């Protein structure tokens, strides 16, 4: 039986993320996604759809080790909508032929800034929700078969 073997599936353990060139050493999870906006189009009795736009969003989840929110909040309260770049890399040692997957997202803005959210006896995790323009999403490296 041919095809890809189980050991070739990728594990997030090997993921790395940089925000504006600074490596995030306490990365828990990253999710980057593009939503297709659609409007219904009725053709006879069928309801089809028409793409009307693309919307980028995501979440960067990190274990809290520093006060990251202060600089972002200082800019926002001063009326500055500062944008940033996120680079996400997955380099699983079992990937086919040692290939890696990398994505670059520019024009990133923060929608949710985690300021304080902790509980006794529990490691603190900050979830930073963000948006971006999908035309600023670039695949830098892909894993192919």
Secondary structure, DSSP 8 states (H G I E B T S, - for coil): --S--GGGS--GGGEEEEETTEE-TTEEEEEEEEEEEEEEEEETTEEEEEEEEEEEEEEEEEE--S--HHHHHHHHHTT----EEEEEEE--TTSGGG--EEEEEEEEEEEE------BTTB--EEEEEEEE-GGGEEEEE----
